[in-house]
Structures are given as structure tokens and as C-alpha cells.
């Protein structure tokens, strides 16, 4: 996860949420995390080419 897209405010916002709110917002949080992972795979595209692109597509398809 890149430091630019995830900072202390994001950390406090996500981990400061009460458990009952996490359950209600689970799909939103899950999709946000999956998109972050996909973006990291996209960043590896130069080094790993089509394989990184395939992984990014696979991760994006996991979103609900």
C-alpha cells in the first residue's frame, strides 16, 4: 500500500470505527482494500507485464 494513498487520517478513520459500524460498512471497506491491492499490481506492470495486469484484474473482480 503506498504511503501517498494511505495516511494517518485514513488509519484513524478505518481503525477508529466501532465494530458494529465495520459490520455495516464491510463491503465498502473490503472494496477499498481490494482496489488498493489492484493499484499496487498495476504499479508492477512495468516489471511483470501481463502477469501483474492479470492479477490486478482478478483482484478487481473480487469486489462486491
N, C-alpha and C positions, 0 to 999 in steps of 0.2 A: 504494500500500500504506500503510495507516495506521500511524502510529508506535506506537499502542497495541498492535496485534496483532503487530508485528514489531520486536523489540528486539535488543540486542547478544547476548543469550544465544541467541536464535534464529539470528542470523547466525553465531555461533561454532559452533553445533550443526550447521548446514547446510553451511557452507563449511569446517569443520574435519574433515569426513568424508573418509576416504581414497577414491580414485577407484573401487576395486573395491566398496566399500560403496554408493557412489552408484549404480552399475550395478544392484546387487541391490535397492536401495530406490527406484529410479527412479519406478515407478508411485505410490508413496506421496508422494514429493516433488512430482511433477507434479500429482497431485490436490490437494495442499495449496496449491500456487501457483494452480491454476485456481479453487479455492474463494475464495482471497483476491481474485482478479480479479472474480469474480462478486459478492462482497460489496461491492466498490467500485462496481460498476454498480448494485447495489441502493441504495447510498447516493445515487446520482444520480437516483433515481426521482422525487424531488420536482421537479427541474428539467426532466427529459426524459421523464417519464411512461412510457408503454408501450414506447417505444423502448429505454430503459435496462433495463426488465424483460425485454424480448425478448433483449437482449444477454446479460443475466445467465443466462437460461435456456439460451441457446446455449452459453455457456461451461461451464455445469454439465453439459450433455450431452456435452461433450468428455472428461469424466473417464472413466477406465477402471475 
